[in-house]
Amino acid sequence: MVLPFLTLYLTVDRGFSAGRAGLALTIYGLAAIVIAPFSGRLSDRLGGLRIIKLSLFLSGLTLFCFPFVNSLIGIFVMTGVWALVNEAFRPPSMSIIGDLAGPVQRKAAFALSRLAINLGMSIGPVIGGFLAMRSFRLLFYTDGTTTLLAGLLLVLAPWRSGPGTQRQVSYQAGESQLPRVNASQVTSTADVSAAGAAYSSVLKDRRFLYFLAAMIPVEMVFFQSLAAMPLFLVRDLHLTEAGFGMVLAVNTVLIILVEVPLNAAMADWPHRQALVLGALLVGMGFGGLVFRGGVFWVVSTVVVWTFGEMILLPASAAYVSDIAPPARSGAYMGLYTMGFSVAFAVGPFLGVAAMERLGSGSVWIGAFVCGCITATMLWYLRKGDS
């Protein structure tokens, strides 16, 4: 609820310039870059559920403190702290999903996880828009409360073994059999300490590094929905904050209704084809805003890039999970999410800066170009890797 409205909070409520609001998002992204590989490494060593619970509780408490900080430097510091504790959630959660689902069901599993997230995102921005019109502080208090409740749920909920809960724990020994384990074993220290999942070995995987580099341009486009897009819709097209929240809700409602069956239907598609199509649709969707149409046109562009998102993100997560050695899934997912953090650190700042200096059209043309760059690079993934 807070992140989509952070630029509006800093510009409308706090009175900072758009450039400083963009810098706050850059600080968030830089902190996320730092925490992603560290969190992935810790999830391999200490267990993913422990990291997830700690992330939720600390993030909720930070959100309650955020509105009481008034100075620009204090807001920058608080944004960085919030990013560290909030983004620590992602690598262990993705690692656990990949482990539990198994290779055959990973695309559908990641799509189902995104469905759960977007059930909240379909409601959050809409309610958040109305709360922001009354008081931006209510955004932080509501988001903080739901985050703490999520952490409490994981503390109280029992974890049981499922039919797909399998994991290879002796990758380096070359064993071909996958021993059955329960969910607690998926996150145990003994499971992964023997594998010695060091980032130095992950960084030697050239196909993985190429994939991460290919994804960054389109990832920068995604984060314009948190930076340039709200400013464009509210300031240039004169939508209200509630109207912006409803536009974002189109994205999440589509994901809820379509993403899981869409990915189930595309389960047999090669990774490369799905990745290329998704990147192109994202670039086309955001690029379509250059025509500055009315609300119907804006919604149409959201529909296009949402289909790209629904194809690209589950396919990219499944690809990383497929190529990662089982005992190093946390490390691979840590670097994968760090790629998004790099894009978050750069994308919003560049988008807002381009909008201020060159006009909004430059942002949306650039978004289309970035989508094409990613699609082209992904097309040249080696066939054996895709």
C-alpha positions as CSV (number, residue, x, y, z in Angstrom):
1,M,0.0,0.0,0.0
2,V,2.8,2.5,0.8
3,L,5.2,1.9,-2.0
4,P,2.9,2.8,-4.9
5,F,2.1,6.1,-3.2
6,L,5.6,6.9,-1.9
7,T,6.3,9.5,-4.7
8,L,2.9,11.1,-4.2
9,Y,3.4,11.2,-0.4
10,L,6.8,12.9,-0.7
11,T,5.6,15.4,-3.3
12,V,2.0,16.1,-2.3
13,D,2.1,15.7,1.5
14,R,5.7,16.5,2.3
15,G,6.2,19.1,-0.4
16,F,9.5,17.7,-1.8
17,S,10.4,18.0,-5.5
18,A,9.8,15.2,-7.9
19,G,13.5,14.7,-8.2
20,R,13.9,14.2,-4.5
21,A,11.0,11.8,-4.4
22,G,12.7,9.9,-7.2
23,L,15.9,9.9,-5.2
24,A,14.1,8.3,-2.2
25,L,13.0,5.4,-4.5
26,T,16.6,5.1,-5.6
27,I,17.7,4.8,-2.0
28,Y,15.1,2.1,-1.6
29,G,16.5,0.3,-4.6
30,L,20.1,0.6,-3.4
31,A,19.2,-0.8,0.0
32,A,17.4,-3.7,-1.7
33,I,20.5,-4.4,-3.8
34,V,22.5,-4.8,-0.6
35,I,20.0,-7.0,1.2
36,A,18.9,-9.4,-1.6
37,P,22.1,-11.5,-1.9
38,F,22.6,-11.4,1.9
39,S,19.0,-12.5,2.5
40,G,19.4,-15.3,-0.1
41,R,22.6,-16.5,1.6
42,L,21.0,-16.4,5.0
43,S,18.0,-18.4,3.8
44,D,20.3,-21.1,2.6
45,R,22.1,-21.2,5.9
46,L,19.4,-20.4,8.6
47,G,16.2,-21.4,6.9
48,G,13.8,-19.3,4.7
49,L,10.9,-19.1,7.1
50,R,13.0,-17.6,9.8
51,I,14.1,-14.8,7.5
52,I,10.6,-14.2,6.3
53,K,9.1,-13.9,9.8
54,L,11.9,-11.5,10.9
55,S,11.4,-9.4,7.7
56,L,7.6,-9.1,8.2
57,F,7.8,-8.0,11.9
58,L,10.6,-5.5,11.4
59,S,9.0,-4.1,8.2
60,G,5.7,-3.6,10.1
61,L,7.3,-1.8,12.9
62,T,9.3,0.5,10.5
63,L,6.1,1.5,8.7
64,F,4.6,2.7,12.0
65,C,7.6,4.9,12.6
66,F,7.9,6.3,9.1
67,P,5.3,9.1,9.3
68,F,7.0,10.6,12.3
69,V,10.1,11.4,10.4
70,N,10.0,14.9,8.9
71,S,13.4,15.9,7.6
72,L,14.5,14.9,4.1
73,I,17.6,13.2,5.4
74,G,15.6,11.3,8.0
75,I,13.1,10.2,5.3
76,F,16.0,9.0,3.2
77,V,17.4,7.0,6.1
78,M,14.0,5.6,7.0
79,T,13.4,4.6,3.4
80,G,16.7,2.7,3.4
81,V,16.0,0.9,6.6
82,W,12.5,0.0,5.4
83,A,14.0,-1.4,2.2
84,L,16.5,-3.6,4.1
85,V,13.9,-5.2,6.3
86,N,11.1,-5.3,3.6
87,E,13.1,-6.7,0.7
88,A,14.7,-9.5,2.8
89,F,11.4,-11.3,2.4
90,R,11.7,-12.0,-1.4
91,P,14.7,-14.4,-1.9
92,P,13.7,-16.9,0.8
93,S,10.0,-16.9,-0.3
94,M,10.9,-17.5,-3.9
95,S,13.4,-20.2,-2.9
96,I,10.8,-22.1,-0.8
97,I,8.2,-21.9,-3.6
98,G,10.7,-23.3,-6.2
99,D,11.7,-26.1,-3.8
100,L,8.2,-27.1,-2.9
101,A,6.7,-27.0,-6.4
102,G,9.3,-29.0,-8.3
103,P,10.4,-28.5,-12.0
104,V,7.1,-29.4,-13.6
105,Q,4.9,-27.1,-11.6
106,R,7.2,-24.1,-11.0
107,K,5.6,-21.7,-13.6
108,A,2.2,-22.4,-12.2
109,A,3.5,-22.2,-8.6
110,F,5.1,-18.8,-9.1
111,A,1.9,-17.6,-10.8
112,L,-0.1,-18.8,-7.9
113,S,2.2,-17.0,-5.5
114,R,1.7,-13.8,-7.5
115,L,-2.0,-14.4,-7.4
116,A,-1.9,-14.3,-3.6
117,I,0.2,-11.1,-3.7
118,N,-2.2,-9.5,-6.2
119,L,-5.3,-10.4,-4.2
120,G,-3.9,-7.9,-1.7
121,M,-2.6,-5.5,-4.4
122,S,-6.1,-5.4,-6.0
123,I,-7.5,-4.0,-2.8
124,G,-4.5,-2.1,-1.4
125,P,-4.1,0.7,-4.0
126,V,-7.8,1.3,-4.2
127,I,-8.2,1.7,-0.4
128,G,-4.8,3.4,-0.3
129,G,-6.0,6.1,-2.7
130,F,-9.0,6.9,-0.6
131,L,-6.9,6.9,2.6
132,A,-4.3,9.2,0.9
133,M,-7.1,11.7,0.1
134,R,-7.9,11.8,3.8
135,S,-4.4,11.3,5.4
136,F,-1.2,9.8,4.0
137,R,-0.4,8.6,7.5
138,L,-3.2,6.1,7.3
139,L,-1.4,4.4,4.5
140,F,1.6,3.6,6.8
141,Y,-0.5,2.5,9.7
142,T,-2.7,0.2,7.6
143,D,0.2,-1.3,5.7
144,G,2.2,-1.8,9.0
145,T,-0.8,-3.5,10.6
146,T,-1.3,-6.0,7.8
147,T,2.4,-6.7,7.6
148,L,2.5,-7.6,11.3
149,L,-0.6,-9.7,11.0
150,A,1.2,-11.6,8.1
151,G,4.2,-12.3,10.4
152,L,1.9,-13.5,13.2
153,L,0.1,-15.8,10.8
154,L,3.3,-17.5,9.8
155,V,4.2,-17.9,13.5
156,L,0.9,-19.6,14.3
157,A,0.3,-21.6,11.1
158,P,1.6,-25.2,11.1
159,W,3.8,-26.4,8.2
160,R,3.2,-29.9,7.0
161,S,4.8,-31.9,4.2
162,G,3.1,-31.9,0.8
163,P,3.3,-34.3,-2.2
164,G,5.8,-32.0,-4.1
165,T,8.1,-31.3,-1.1
166,Q,11.3,-32.8,-2.5
167,R,14.8,-31.5,-2.5
168,Q,18.2,-32.7,-3.6
169,V,20.6,-32.2,-0.7
170,S,23.7,-33.9,-2.2
171,Y,24.2,-32.0,-5.4
172,Q,27.9,-31.8,-5.1
173,A,28.1,-35.6,-4.4
174,G,26.3,-36.2,-7.8
175,E,23.4,-38.1,-6.4
176,S,20.5,-38.5,-8.8
177,Q,17.7,-39.4,-6.3
178,L,15.7,-36.7,-4.7
179,P,14.9,-37.6,-1.0
180,R,11.5,-36.7,0.3
181,V,11.5,-34.1,3.1
182,N,8.9,-32.1,4.9
183,A,8.6,-28.3,4.8
184,S,10.6,-27.8,7.9
185,Q,13.5,-29.6,6.3
186,V,13.3,-27.4,3.3
187,T,14.4,-24.5,5.5
188,S,16.8,-26.3,7.9
189,T,20.5,-25.4,8.3
190,A,21.7,-28.9,7.9
191,D,20.2,-29.3,4.5
192,V,22.2,-26.6,2.8
193,S,25.4,-26.2,4.9
194,A,26.8,-29.4,3.3
195,A,26.3,-28.0,-0.2
196,G,28.5,-24.9,0.5
197,A,26.5,-22.6,-1.7
198,A,29.0,-19.8,-2.1
199,Y,28.2,-16.7,-4.3
200,S,31.6,-17.1,-5.9
201,S,30.5,-20.2,-7.7
202,V,27.1,-18.6,-8.7
203,L,29.0,-15.7,-10.3
204,K,30.8,-18.1,-12.5
205,D,27.5,-19.1,-14.2
206,R,27.8,-17.0,-17.3
207,R,24.3,-17.9,-18.7
208,F,22.8,-16.7,-15.4
209,L,24.7,-13.4,-15.5
210,Y,23.7,-12.9,-19.1
211,F,20.1,-13.5,-18.1
212,L,20.3,-11.0,-15.2
213,A,21.8,-8.4,-17.5
214,A,19.1,-9.0,-20.1
215,M,16.3,-8.5,-17.6
216,I,17.4,-5.2,-16.2
217,P,16.1,-2.9,-19.0
218,V,12.5,-4.3,-18.8
219,E,12.7,-4.3,-15.0
220,M,13.4,-0.6,-15.1
221,V,10.2,-0.2,-17.1
222,F,8.2,-2.0,-14.5
223,F,9.1,0.4,-11.7
224,Q,7.8,3.4,-13.7
225,S,4.4,2.3,-12.3
226,L,5.7,3.5,-8.9
227,A,7.6,6.6,-10.1
228,A,6.9,8.3,-13.5
229,M,3.4,6.8,-14.0
230,P,1.7,8.1,-10.8
231,L,3.2,11.6,-11.5
232,F,2.1,11.4,-15.1
233,L,-1.5,10.3,-14.3
234,V,-2.1,12.7,-11.4
235,R,-0.1,15.7,-12.5
236,D,-0.4,15.6,-16.3
237,L,-3.6,13.7,-16.9
238,H,-5.3,15.1,-13.7
239,L,-6.5,11.9,-12.2
240,T,-7.0,11.8,-8.5
241,E,-5.0,9.7,-6.1
242,A,-8.0,7.4,-5.9
243,G,-8.2,7.3,-9.7
244,F,-4.6,6.2,-9.9
245,G,-5.3,3.5,-7.3
246,M,-8.1,2.2,-9.5
247,V,-5.9,2.1,-12.6
248,L,-3.4,0.0,-10.7
249,A,-6.3,-2.2,-9.5
250,V,-7.0,-3.1,-13.2
251,N,-3.5,-4.7,-13.2
252,T,-4.1,-6.8,-10.1
253,V,-7.6,-7.9,-11.0
254,L,-6.4,-9.2,-14.3
255,I,-3.6,-11.1,-12.6
256,I,-6.0,-12.6,-10.1
257,L,-8.4,-13.8,-12.9
258,V,-6.0,-14.7,-15.7
259,E,-2.4,-15.4,-14.6
260,V,-2.7,-18.9,-13.2
261,P,-4.8,-20.4,-16.1
262,L,-2.6,-18.4,-18.5
263,N,0.6,-19.9,-17.1
264,A,-1.0,-23.4,-16.9
265,A,-1.8,-23.1,-20.6
266,M,1.8,-22.0,-21.4
267,A,3.4,-24.6,-19.2
268,D,5.0,-26.4,-22.2
269,W,6.3,-23.2,-23.8
270,P,10.1,-22.9,-23.9
271,H,11.4,-20.3,-21.5
272,R,12.9,-18.2,-24.3
273,Q,9.6,-17.8,-26.1
274,A,7.7,-16.8,-23.0
275,L,10.4,-14.4,-21.9
276,V,10.6,-12.6,-25.2
277,L,6.8,-12.2,-25.6
278,G,6.5,-11.0,-22.0
279,A,9.2,-8.3,-22.5
280,L,7.7,-7.1,-25.7
281,L,4.2,-6.7,-24.2
282,V,5.6,-4.8,-21.2
283,G,7.5,-2.4,-23.5
284,M,4.4,-1.9,-25.7
285,G,2.1,-1.3,-22.8
286,F,4.1,1.4,-21.1
287,G,5.2,2.8,-24.4
288,G,1.5,3.3,-25.3
289,L,1.2,6.1,-22.8
290,V,3.1,8.3,-25.2
291,F,-0.2,8.9,-27.0
292,R,-1.7,10.6,-23.9
293,G,-5.2,9.3,-24.4
294,G,-8.1,9.4,-21.9
295,V,-8.8,7.0,-19.1
296,F,-9.9,4.3,-21.4
297,W,-6.6,4.4,-23.3
298,V,-4.6,4.4,-20.0
299,V,-6.5,1.3,-18.9
300,S,-5.9,-0.3,-22.3
301,T,-2.1,0.2,-21.9
302,V,-2.3,-1.3,-18.4
303,V,-4.0,-4.4,-19.8
304,V,-1.2,-4.8,-22.4
305,W,1.7,-4.6,-19.9
306,T,-0.2,-6.6,-17.4
307,F,-0.3,-9.5,-19.9
308,G,3.4,-9.0,-20.4
309,E,4.0,-9.1,-16.6
310,M,1.9,-12.3,-16.2
311,I,4.0,-14.0,-18.8
312,L,7.4,-12.6,-18.1
313,L,7.7,-12.8,-14.3
314,P,6.6,-16.4,-13.6
315,A,8.7,-17.5,-16.6
316,S,11.8,-15.7,-15.4
317,A,11.4,-17.0,-11.9
318,A,10.9,-20.6,-13.2
319,Y,13.9,-20.3,-15.4
320,V,16.1,-19.3,-12.5
321,S,14.7,-22.0,-10.4
322,D,15.3,-24.6,-13.2
323,I,19.0,-23.6,-13.8
324,A,19.9,-23.3,-10.1
325,P,21.6,-26.2,-8.4
326,P,19.1,-27.4,-5.7
327,A,21.3,-26.5,-2.7
328,R,22.0,-23.0,-4.1
329,S,18.5,-21.9,-5.0
330,G,18.5,-19.2,-2.3
331,A,21.8,-17.7,-3.6
332,Y,20.4,-17.7,-7.2
333,M,17.1,-16.2,-6.1
334,G,19.0,-13.6,-4.1
335,L,20.9,-12.4,-7.2
336,Y,17.7,-12.6,-9.3
337,T,15.9,-10.3,-6.9
338,M,18.9,-8.1,-6.6
339,G,18.6,-7.5,-10.4
340,F,15.1,-6.1,-9.7
341,S,16.7,-4.0,-6.9
342,V,19.3,-2.6,-9.3
343,A,16.5,-1.7,-11.7
344,F,14.5,-0.1,-8.9
345,A,17.5,2.0,-7.9
346,V,18.1,3.2,-11.4
347,G,14.7,3.1,-13.1
348,P,12.6,5.5,-11.0
349,F,15.3,8.1,-10.8
350,L,15.9,8.0,-14.6
351,G,12.2,8.1,-15.3
352,V,11.4,11.0,-13.1
353,A,14.5,12.9,-14.2
354,A,13.6,12.4,-17.9
355,M,10.1,13.5,-17.2
356,E,11.3,16.7,-15.5
357,R,13.8,17.6,-18.2
358,L,12.5,16.1,-21.4
359,G,8.8,15.6,-20.9
360,S,6.7,12.5,-20.2
361,G,6.9,11.4,-23.9
362,S,10.6,10.6,-23.5
363,V,9.8,8.2,-20.6
364,W,7.3,6.2,-22.5
365,I,9.4,6.0,-25.7
366,G,12.3,4.9,-23.5
367,A,10.1,2.2,-22.0
368,F,9.3,0.7,-25.4
369,V,13.0,0.7,-26.3
370,C,13.9,-1.0,-23.1
371,G,11.3,-3.7,-23.6
372,C,12.7,-4.3,-27.1
373,I,16.3,-4.5,-25.8
374,T,15.4,-7.2,-23.2
375,A,13.4,-9.1,-25.8
376,T,16.3,-9.1,-28.2
377,M,18.8,-10.2,-25.6
378,L,16.5,-13.0,-24.3
379,W,16.0,-14.3,-27.8
380,Y,19.7,-15.0,-28.0
381,L,19.7,-17.2,-24.9
382,R,21.4,-20.4,-26.0
383,K,18.7,-23.0,-27.0
384,G,20.0,-25.5,-24.5
385,D,19.4,-22.9,-21.7
386,S,15.9,-22.0,-22.7
